[in-house]
């Protein structure tokens, strides 16, 4: 009896361990492969006689998988209920023949014409009530039950056909899922339902929306429409914030619905993800809201004439910040497992200006994504299209279908280098002390970015840009960064940055207080704590709930004209500012680290620090343009905590993963890496060119 009980106990422990490990997306990706490299292929764009040649070429270049199907609904279901997967079967067969696997996509970005003509109600509508039309992509409403019905059918058919196929490594849902506000009848009705579920009573909604203001009171949820920014004086900012939450919830719900439908038919070794676009102030999505995905991926095109640039090569190499942010954001979101699905292979067509990338840039971007920890590297696309909206978009091969482009050659070189690096991977290696001690968390939420964007108070305020100043400061100081949510455990981080976190409640403030009391170094910045979760100001002195936490009062805030010269002094140096300034009154026991040196509040506190339990809370009341003040404040906090930092110039990013250090250089100038004694360079040189990559190991 005892033996049987012991066996049962051991089985339960083993089963429990398996269940826990099965929840980790790392189970899909053998660590020894480091990352896996693939490419988008659109067989429906090319004559079937060319498929064999194309897929063999993909394999010969070293790619390990192809990505197919996200825009192919009209080919999968050419008539309602009449499915054709024979062509797709042939593509999967050809991939397998060439020892590659397949990422299969659901085709929901592009509903076929038979569906849009039969059910025009599936289209989203703009703020003027105009419906989208057939002829492009992402024209459907995520609120349409009709569209969900047809989505369920096509996803089910795909799942039945390929869900147990071992040649299918995983699934991508939709493509770059993002939406602006949809004013379709379906969305209006779903918004009312969403509000009923959130508030329960119309009285609660009226209070949350401040509906007494301008006499916009509602008697019933059915009277409410999605707030329309075309209104002369603008709708309630609280209603607008809820509409953004609703849009993100609808997109997340649509993805989760697809995932739940698909998963009924999948084997346990097939994963599900989607590829999000760049996250800034108002992207129309929020990756934290999806619940049924195994992990997420991102899309990034570094050179298209828009991002911030450094030096004379900047417009050709792009900005370091974009890939660095997306790596760290998705890394934290997915327990370390994520990928890049679309990485620029060369010149693109859709930017305001579309220059050729500097030779070497594509390879550098690839190594940058690797450095951040990607499990998947992929590029859009294999062949440059001969027709359609993206004819001028480069591929791995050019318009003749056979000649490898410069970017394609750089992909091939990267693939060869990664395969060589796999031979040097050591599973038992542990991260160096400087990696673990410097690891920094940044608290972020789309709610806060949205809320600031609704009422900026100055054209110079950039919610996402403010957050990025602290992110780039941490990267320059050599710190790995994770973007964390309120729900996550912060105890593993010695430093937590809370940038412009307007919307707070008592529970969040208590959690921040506990973090500092337990020895955490907390850096809080201007605009934090001004409002409650409904975006109302407190019926108290300005930002009163955070006074005890920061050891100071926020007396008032100021901002100035773009050409106005505000000055603040920190550690004996003056810095220029004019975006935002919280004027502080320190409490007893709080140090003043920075003061205003001009304007009528000269001499008053701009930066303070107070001890809280075993840790500290530093409040930075000023937002500058260049970020140098923010960087030096961060450096001082690390130093006070006994954390040794690096000092990399703007545009140089150094990361550690899986036993390898990787450095990339966007700065337009060569940079000599300060490699410690005993380092072994396995790729590149100590003098890092721009664009350039160096990979090394250390003892």
N, C-alpha and C positions, 0 to 999 in steps of 0.2 A: 504493500500500500504506500509506504514511504517512498519507495523507488518510483512508483507511478506518479506520485505527487511531484517528486523532484523533476522527473522528465517533463511533466506538464508545465511546471514552473519555468524550466529552461526553455521550453518551446515558446511560452508566452513572452519571455524576455527577448528571445531571438526575433519573434514576430513583431514585438514592439519596436525593436531596433530597426527591423526592415521597414516598418511603416514610417518611422521617422526619417530614415535615409531616403525613402521613396519620395518624400516631400521636397527634397533638395534637388534643384535642377542640375546640379553638378553630376548626378548619376547618368545623364545623357552624354556627357563629354569626357572621355578618358583624359586625365591630366597630362599624360605623356604626349598627347598630340598637340598640346599647347593651344593652338587655334586651328580651325579648318577653313579652307578658302574656296569660295564659289563664285558663280556669275549668273546673272539673269539671262535666260534664253527664251525667245518668243517664236516657237516653231510656226505659229499661226501667221507670222509675217513673211514666211519664206516658202518657196516651192518645196514640196516634200522630198524632191530628188536631192536637195541640198542638206537635209538634216544629218545624214550619216557623216558627210564631210565636216559639217560644222561641229558636231558633238565630238568627233575624233580630234579636231583641232583644239577644242576646249580641254580635252584630256591631255593632249600632247603638251599644252602650255603648263600643265601641272595642276589645274583646278580639280577639286575633289568632289564637288557637287554642282548641280544646276538648280536654278530657281525658276519655276514655271507656273503659269496659269492665272495670275491675279487679274488680268484684264480679258479673259477668254470665255466669258459666260456665253456669248453668242455662238461660240464653237462647241462648247460643252452641251448646250441645250438650244440648238438652232430653231426649234419650234417648241411650244409649250408641251412639256411632258415627254418630248422626244429627245433622248439623251444620246450623245455620240462621244464616247471616250476612246474609240479605236485609235484615233490619231495620237491621243495622249499616251495610250498604252505603248505605241511604237516609240515615242520619245523616251519613256521610262526604260523600255528594252534597250534602246541605243545607249542610254546612260550606263546601264548595267553592263552592257557589252564592253564599254570603255572604262569599266571599273570605277564609276562614279555613282553617287547617290543623288537623291532628288529632294528638294524642298517643294512640297505641293502647296498651292495657295487657293484660298477661296476667292471666287471671282466677283465678289459683291461691289467693288468700286464701279463696275460698268454693267448696269442692267441692259439686257437685249431689247431691241426695238419692239418685238412682239409684246413684251411686258409693259414697256412705257406707253405704248399706244392703247393697250387694253386697260391699263390702270394709270392714267396720268396723275391721279391723286398721290402717287408715291413720290412725286417731285417735291423738293424743298422750295420755299418761297423766300424772296428777299424782303427788306423792310417796306417796300412799296407794294407788296402783295403779288409781285410777278413770279410766276412759276418758272423753275428751270426747264430745260428742254433736252430732248435726246440729241446727242451729238458730241458729248464730252464725257468726263468721268466725275465721280463723287457728286452726282446730281440728285441722289435719292435722299429722302428724309429718314433719319434714324428713328423717328417717332411713328412711322407708318406700320401699322399691323399687317397691312397687305404686303408690304415689302418683306416683312419678317416671315410671312407665310412662304413666299417664294424663295427667300434665303434658306429657310429650313429645308425645303425640298432639294435645292441644288447641293447644299452642304451634306445632307443625308446621303445623297447618291454618291458624292465624292468619297465620303467616309466608308460607305459599304464597299466601294470598288478598291480603295487604296489603304484603308485603315489597318489591314493586316499584312500589307506588302512590305517586306523587309527592305526593299530598295528605297522606300520613302523614309527619310531620316526624321522628318518633322513637317509641321504645317505653319504657314503664315496666314493669319486672318486679314482679309481686306488689304488695303495698302495706304500707308500714311494717313491713318484715320484721324481726321480733324474736321471741325465744322464751325462756321460762324452761326449766329443766331438764325434759326429757321422760323418763319412766320406762317407755315402751312397750317391748315385746319387741324391736321393730326397733331402737330406740335403744340398748338394752342390748347387742345383738349388734354394732351399729356401733361402740359405745364400746370394746368388747373388741378389735375389729379396729384401731381408731384407736390403741389402746395398744400393740398388737403392732407396728404400723408405727413408732411413736415410740420404743419401748424395746427392741424386738428379743427380749429375754429377760425371763423373769419375775424373775430375780435383779436385773436393772437396774431394773425397776419397783419391787420391794420396797425397793431402796436409795433411789430417788427419792421414794417415798411415805413413807419412814420407817416401814416396816411392822413393824419390830422393836418399835416403841412400842405398847403394849397388845396385843402378840402377834397382830397382824392379818396375819401373813405369808400369802402366797398361793403355791400350788404350780403353778398353771396360770392362764392368762388367762381360761379359761372359768369360773373361780370368782368372777370380779369382777363386781360390780354397780355401777351409777352411784351415787356416794355420796349418801346420803339425810340431809338435815339434821334429819329427825325423830328420829334416833338420840339417846338420852338425853344423852350427853356429846359428841355431834357426831363426824362422821367426820374422817379425816386432812385437815388443811388443804391438803396437797399434792395429795391426791385431788380435793378440791373445786376447787382451781385448775385441775387438768386437765379437770374436767367443764365448767368455764366455757369453757376453750379449745375443747373438743370441740363444745359447743353453737354457738359462734361459727363454727367450721369447717364444721359441718353446714349452717348457714344460708348461709354464703358458697358452699359447694359446690352447694347447691340453686339459688342465683341464677346461678352460673357455668354450671351444667348447662342452665338455661333459656336463658341468653345464647348458649351454643354451639349449642343446638338452633335457636334463632331465626335466628342469623346466617347459617346455611346458605342462607336464603331472602331475605335482605335486600339491597337495593341499597347501594352504599358510602356514600350520603348520608343513610341513616337511622341514627340513633344508638340506644344502649341504656343505660338508667340504672335506678336504683331510688330510692325516697324513704325515707330513714332517719328515725327519731324522735329525740327528744332524747337526747344521750349524757351519761350520768352514771356512777355507780359500777358498776352491774351491769345494763346494758341488754339483755343476751342477744344481742348482735351486735357485730361489729367491722368497720367499713367497709374497713380496710386489708387484710382477708383475701380480698376478691373480686378476681379477676384478669381477668375477661372483660367488665367494664362499660367504657363510654366515659367516664363520669363519674358522680357521685352527686348527689342532691338531698336536701333535708331537709324536715321538717314542723315547724311551730312555731305554738303558740297562746299568745300572751303574757298573756292575761287569763283566768284560770280559778280565781282565789282561792287560788293556791298559791305563786307565785314571790315572791321578796323584793321589797319595795315601798319607794318613797321618797316621803315626804310624803303630803298628804291626797288627792292624785290617783293615788297609786301603784297602788291596787287597780283602777283603771280604765285606766291606761296600761301597766301591766306593768313588767318589769325590762329595762333596757338589755342586761344581760349575756347573756341567752339568745340573741337574734338576733346579737349581736356575736360570741359564741363560735362559733355554727354557721356564720356567714359565713366566719370565719377558718379554722376547721377544714376545711371542705369546699373552700375556696379553695386551700389548700396541698395537699390530697389529690389534686386534679384539675387541676393545672397552671393554675389560675386560672379554670377553667370549672366552674360548678355552678349549681344553681337551688334555689328553694323551691317545692315542689309544693302544700303546704297552708299557707296563711297565713290567719289568722282574719279572717272578713269581718264579724264582729259578735259578738253574744252566743252562747255555746255552751251545751251541755246536760250535759256529762259531768264538769265540775269539781265540787269539793266545794262551791264557791259560784260562781255564774255571773252576775256583774254585767254591766251594759251598759258597753261601752268608752266612755271619754271622747270626745266629738266631736273628730275630727281624728286619733285614735290610729291608725285603720286606714291612713290615708294616711301617717302618720309611719312605721309599720312597713314599709310598702311602700318608702318612700324609704330606710329603714335597710337593707333587703335590697339595694336598688340600690347604696347606698354601699359595701357589702361586696363588690360585684362580680358579682352574679347575672346569668347569661345568660337565665334563665327566672324569671318571677314567675307564680305560679298560686294559685288559691284554691279551697278546698272550701267551698261548692258554689254552683251557679247558683240553684237553686230550693230553698226551705225544704221539707223533706219533710212530708207530711201523715200519715205512719204510720211505724212502726218505731222503732228505738232512739234516733234522733236528731231527733225531731219538733221539739224546742225549739232546734235548731241553726239559726242564721241562715244565709241565703244572700244572693246578690246581689239577688234579688227575694224578696218575702215569700210568705206562704202562699196568696195569691190568684194567684200565678204571673206577675203583671205589674207590681206596684208595686215600684219600686226601693227597697231598704232604705237607711238612712243609710250603712252600710258600702259598699253597692253604688255609691252616689253618690261616695264617696271613692275607690273603685277607678276610676270613670270619670274623675274629676278627675286622678288620678295618670297614667292612660293618656294623657290630653291633654297633661299636662306633659312626660311622657317623649318624646312625639312632637315636641313643640316643642324639647326639648333635643337631639334627634337632629340638628336643623338646625344646631346650634352645634358639633357634634362636629368636632374637627380631628385627623385621623389621625397627623399628624407631631408632636403634642405629647409632651413628655417629662416624667416625674415630677419635681417639685421636689426639691432636695437634701435638705430636711428629711424627705421621705418615704423616700428611699433610705438615708440614713444612720441613721435611727431604726429601720428594719425589724428586728424582733426575732423570734427563734425560741423556741418552747417545746417541749421534748422530752416526748412523751407516748406512752403505750401502754396498751391495755386490760389487759394482763397486770398492770401495776403497780397500776392502780386496783382490779382484782379482788383482788389479793393483800392490799392494805391493808384492803379491805372485809371480807375473811374474818376477819382478826385486827386489829381497830382498836385495841385496848388501852385505849380510852376512848370513851365514848359521844359525846364532843365532837369526835372526829376524823372529818372528812369529806374523803375522798381527792380527789374532784372539786372540792369547795369550796376546798381548799388550793391546787390548781392555778389555780383561778379568781382567787384573790387576786392572784397575779402577773400573770395576764392583764389583770385590771382595772387594776392599777397601770400596766402598759405602755400601755393605752388612755388612761388619764387623763393620761399624759405625752406623748400624741400619737403613739405608735409604732404603725405597722402590725404585725400579728402573724401569723406562720404557725406552726401546730402541726406539728411535724416528727417523723419516726420515726428510729430508729437507722440505717436503711439510706440515708437521704437525705444529700445533700451539704449541709453547713452553712456552707461557706466564704463564701457571699454575705451572711451575717449578722454584724454586729459584736457582737451580744449574743445569748447563748444561755442560757435558763433551764432548769434541770433540777430540777423540783419533786418532792420525795419519791419519788425513783426507787429503790425498794427492791431490785429484781432487777438485778444487774449481773454482768458477767464481765470477763475481762482485756481482751478486744477493745474493749468499750465504754469502759473506763477509758482505754485507750491512745488511742482516738479523741477523747475529751474532752481528754486531755492535749495531743494534737497541735493541737486547735482553739485552746486557750489559747496554746500555744507560738507559733502563727502569728499571734497578735495579737488573738484573740477575747476578749471579756469574758464570763466564765462565772459564772453565779450558780447555786449548788447549795443545796438546802434540806434541812431535817431529814428523817430517815428514809432518806436516800439511802445505798445501798451496804450495807445491813444483811445482804442475803441473796444467794445464788447463783440461777441460773435455775430451779432446782428448789424455790426458796423455803426453802432450808436456811440457817440461820445459819452463819457461817464458824467453823471450828475455829481461832480466832484471837481477838485482842482485838476489841472491838465495832467493826464496819464497817471493819476493818483495811485492806482493799484500796484504800480511797480516801484513806488518810492522806497519802501523798505528793502526791496531786493537790490536796487542800485545804490542805495545810500545817498540819495539826492532827490531834489524836486526839479521838475521841468517847469521853469517859470513861464516860458513862452518860446515860440520858434520864429525864425526869420529866414527869408530868402531874398536874393537881390537880383538886379538886372544882369544879363550876361556879361556886360563889360564893367561891372562893379567889382572892386577889389576888396574882398573881405580877407582878413588876416587872422590866423590862429597860431599860437606858439605852443610847441611841444618839444620837450627835451632840449631846449635851447635853440630851436630852429623854427623859423616862420614858414607857414604854408598858406597858400591862397585858396579861398573857397568862395562860392557864391550860390551854391545849389540849395542847401538846407543847413540850418544851424539851430539846434536846441540849446537854449541858454539855461544853465543849470545852477542850482543852489545846493551845495554839498551839505549833508547832515554832519553832525559831530562824529568824528572818527573816520570820515571819508577824505581821501587825498584828492587834491586837484592836480591832474597831470598836464592839462592843457587849458589855456585861457585865450579869450578873444583879445586882440591887440589893437583893434580899431572899431569903428561904429560906436553908437552911443552906449553900448553895454561893454565897453572896453574894460578889461580886467576881470570880467566874470568867467565862470568855469565853462569850458567846452568839452573837456574829457575828465572823467573822474574814475576813481578806483576805491573799492571798499573790501575789506576782508569779510568773508561769510563762512563761518565754520572753518574747515580746513582749506577752503579755496578762496578765490577772489572773484569779484564782479567788476569788470571795466565797462564803463558806459561812454560811447563815442558819439557825441552830439552833432558832429559835423560830417557833411558829405562833400568831398573834394572832387575835382575833375580828374586829376592825374592818378590818385590812389597812393601817392607816396606817404602821406600821413597815415593812412590806414595800414600800410605795410609796416611802417616803423612802430606803430602801436602794437600790432600783432607780434612783431619781433620782441618787443619789450616784455610782453606777457609770457611768451615762450621762455625767455631768459629768466624771468622771475620764478618760473616753475622748474627751472633747472633743465630745460630741454634745449639741447644744442641744435641750431638751425644752419641751413645752407644759405647761399646768397646768389641765386641765379638771375641773370639779366632778363629783361622782358623778352619774351619770345622763345626762351630756352626752357624746355620741360624735361625733367628727369624723373623716371618712375622705376619701381622695382616690382617684378612679378616672377614667381616660379624659379627663383634662383638667379635671375638675370636683371641687371640694370640696363635701362634703355634711355638714351638721351636723343632728343630731336631739337632742331634749331630753325625757328621762323624769323630770326632777328635781322636778316639781311647782312649780318657780319659773321665772320668766323669766331668761334668761342673755344678757348682752351679749357678742357674739362679738368677740374681739380680731383683727379683720380687718387684714391688713397694707395699707400704702399701695398704691394701684393695683388693689385688688381690685374686681371688678365683680359685684354681686349679680344673679343671673339668676332667682332664685326666693326668695320670703320676704323677711325683714328682718334687719338687724343685731342687733336685740333678738329673741332666739329664744324664743318662748313654749313652754309645755308643755301639750299635745303640740304640737310644731312642727318645721318643716323650713326650712333655709336652704341654698341652692345658690349657689356663686359660683366665679368663675375668678380666677386671679392671673397677673401678668405672668411 
